[in-house]
Amino acid sequence: MSRRIFAPILILILMWGVVSLSMGLVSPSKADAQKTDTFKNSLQVFIWSAIHRSFYLAGEDMVIFVKATSDCYLTLIDITPGRSGIVIFPADGQGNGLLSGGEVYRLPHADGPYQWKISGPAGRELIKAFATERPLPLSHHLFRGSELTSFLSDVHKLLSQGRLGNWAESDMWIEIREESGQ
């Protein structure tokens, strides 16, 4: 008798979960996040996309969510298919990138002065997240070719030497497609 009751209840629970996710009734969770690739001690950072598909179309606004397990400074770098990189957070007017541990942040902020627009070209882009106890020293925000390689190498040296305290790193890959109709 208990199996007859259990199966329909399980089916109802699974259906509720699918409907809740598809209608946006359930907020993004840690389970939806990209895996933290590297972390030292207790600091971890999770980054995930606001869309529930595997790609963005050129022209769309990009929204991501970030959560760190401890208070930290966040730096996000967008690395394009052409191997240039731009620091997208913190940017001018966004403060120093300080996050409170355990809180989910929407980036860019919904009421902020700008949005992130996907511009292409088509291909795979990497959003690289660095969470550190001390702010990452940035001399500028745009890196091309060998500048990007050198910058990322310098960041990893600082991290491995412990100059930024505890740290975590996470990657989120996004596919960019041409606008529909093209």
C-alpha positions as CSV (number, residue, x, y, z in Angstrom):
1,M,0.0,0.0,0.0
2,S,2.8,2.5,0.9
3,R,4.4,2.0,-2.6
4,R,1.1,3.1,-4.2
5,I,1.1,6.3,-2.3
6,F,4.9,7.0,-2.5
7,A,5.1,6.9,-6.3
8,P,2.5,9.6,-7.0
9,I,3.9,11.8,-4.3
10,L,7.4,11.5,-5.7
11,I,6.1,12.3,-9.2
12,L,4.3,15.4,-7.8
13,I,7.4,16.6,-6.1
14,L,9.5,16.2,-9.3
15,M,6.9,18.0,-11.4
16,W,6.8,20.9,-8.9
17,G,10.6,21.2,-9.1
18,V,10.6,21.3,-12.9
19,V,7.7,23.8,-13.1
20,S,9.3,26.0,-10.4
21,L,12.6,26.1,-12.2
22,S,11.0,26.8,-15.6
23,M,8.8,29.6,-14.3
24,G,11.6,31.2,-12.2
25,L,9.9,30.5,-8.9
26,V,13.1,29.0,-7.5
27,S,16.1,31.4,-7.3
28,P,19.5,30.4,-8.6
29,S,21.2,28.2,-6.1
30,K,24.7,27.0,-5.3
31,A,23.8,23.9,-7.3
32,D,23.5,25.9,-10.5
33,A,26.9,27.5,-10.0
34,Q,30.0,26.7,-11.9
35,K,32.4,24.6,-9.9
36,T,35.0,26.5,-8.0
37,D,38.2,25.5,-9.7
38,T,40.8,26.5,-7.1
39,F,40.5,27.6,-3.6
40,K,42.8,28.0,-0.6
41,N,41.5,27.4,2.9
42,S,37.8,28.2,3.4
43,L,37.1,30.8,0.7
44,Q,35.2,29.6,-2.4
45,V,33.5,31.6,-5.1
46,F,30.6,30.5,-7.4
47,I,29.5,32.2,-10.6
48,W,26.5,31.4,-12.8
49,S,24.4,32.8,-15.6
50,A,21.0,34.3,-15.2
51,I,19.7,32.5,-18.3
52,H,18.7,28.9,-18.4
53,R,20.2,28.0,-21.7
54,S,23.7,27.3,-22.8
55,F,24.2,30.4,-25.0
56,Y,23.7,34.2,-25.3
57,L,22.7,35.9,-28.5
58,A,24.7,39.0,-29.6
59,G,22.7,42.0,-28.6
60,E,21.3,40.5,-25.4
61,D,22.0,41.8,-21.9
62,M,24.2,39.5,-19.8
63,V,23.4,39.1,-16.1
64,I,25.4,36.8,-13.8
65,F,25.2,35.9,-10.2
66,V,28.1,35.5,-7.8
67,K,28.4,34.1,-4.3
68,A,31.4,33.8,-2.1
69,T,31.6,31.8,1.1
70,S,33.5,34.5,3.0
71,D,33.9,38.3,2.8
72,C,36.2,39.0,-0.1
73,Y,37.1,41.3,-3.0
74,L,35.8,40.1,-6.4
75,T,37.4,40.7,-9.7
76,L,35.7,39.5,-12.9
77,I,37.5,39.3,-16.2
78,D,35.8,38.7,-19.5
79,I,38.2,36.9,-21.9
80,T,36.9,37.0,-25.5
81,P,37.4,34.5,-28.3
82,G,40.1,36.9,-29.8
83,R,42.2,36.6,-26.5
84,S,41.6,40.1,-25.2
85,G,40.4,40.6,-21.7
86,I,38.5,43.3,-19.9
87,V,37.9,43.7,-16.2
88,I,34.1,43.9,-16.0
89,F,34.0,44.1,-12.2
90,P,34.8,46.2,-10.4
91,A,34.7,48.9,-13.0
92,D,34.7,52.6,-12.7
93,G,32.0,53.7,-10.2
94,Q,31.5,50.2,-8.7
95,G,33.7,50.7,-5.6
96,N,36.4,48.1,-4.8
97,G,34.5,44.9,-5.4
98,L,34.0,44.0,-1.7
99,L,31.4,41.2,-1.2
100,S,29.8,39.9,1.9
101,G,30.2,36.2,2.4
102,G,27.1,34.0,1.9
103,E,25.2,36.6,-0.1
104,V,24.2,36.2,-3.7
105,Y,25.0,39.2,-5.9
106,R,23.4,40.1,-9.2
107,L,25.9,41.7,-11.6
108,P,25.6,44.2,-13.0
109,H,23.3,45.7,-10.4
110,A,19.7,46.0,-11.6
111,D,19.6,49.7,-10.7
112,G,23.2,50.4,-11.8
113,P,24.2,53.0,-14.4
114,Y,24.9,50.4,-17.1
115,Q,24.2,46.9,-18.3
116,W,26.5,44.3,-19.9
117,K,25.5,43.9,-23.6
118,I,26.7,40.8,-25.5
119,S,28.4,42.1,-28.7
120,G,30.2,39.1,-30.2
121,P,31.9,37.9,-32.2
122,A,30.4,34.5,-32.1
123,G,32.4,31.9,-30.1
124,R,33.1,30.9,-26.5
125,E,34.0,33.6,-23.9
126,L,35.4,32.9,-20.5
127,I,34.3,34.9,-17.4
128,K,37.0,34.4,-14.8
129,A,36.3,35.2,-11.2
130,F,39.0,35.9,-8.6
131,A,37.9,36.2,-5.0
132,T,40.7,37.5,-2.6
133,E,41.0,38.8,0.9
134,R,42.8,41.9,-0.4
135,P,41.9,43.7,-3.6
136,L,43.7,42.7,-6.8
137,P,46.0,45.5,-7.9
138,L,44.8,46.8,-11.3
139,S,46.8,49.3,-13.3
140,H,44.3,49.2,-16.2
141,H,41.1,47.3,-17.2
142,L,41.8,46.2,-20.9
143,F,44.4,43.6,-21.9
144,R,45.1,42.4,-25.4
145,G,47.0,39.3,-26.5
146,S,50.3,39.0,-24.6
147,E,49.2,41.7,-22.1
148,L,46.4,39.3,-21.0
149,T,48.7,36.4,-20.7
150,S,51.2,38.5,-18.7
151,F,48.4,39.9,-16.5
152,L,47.0,36.5,-15.7
153,S,50.5,35.1,-14.9
154,D,51.1,38.0,-12.6
155,V,47.8,37.4,-10.8
156,H,48.6,33.8,-10.3
157,K,52.1,34.7,-8.9
158,L,50.5,37.0,-6.4
159,L,48.0,34.3,-5.4
160,S,50.6,31.6,-5.0
161,Q,52.8,33.9,-3.0
162,G,49.9,34.6,-0.6
163,R,50.1,38.4,-1.1
164,L,46.3,38.6,-1.5
165,G,45.5,36.3,1.5
166,N,43.0,33.5,1.0
167,W,41.7,33.3,-2.5
168,A,39.5,31.3,-4.8
169,E,39.1,31.2,-8.6
170,S,36.2,30.1,-10.7
171,D,35.5,30.0,-14.5
172,M,32.2,30.4,-16.4
173,W,32.2,29.6,-20.1
174,I,29.5,31.2,-22.2
175,E,28.7,30.6,-25.9
176,I,27.9,33.6,-28.0
177,R,25.8,33.2,-31.1
178,E,24.9,35.8,-33.8
179,E,21.6,37.5,-33.3
180,S,18.6,35.5,-34.5
181,G,17.7,36.2,-38.1
182,Q,21.3,36.5,-39.2
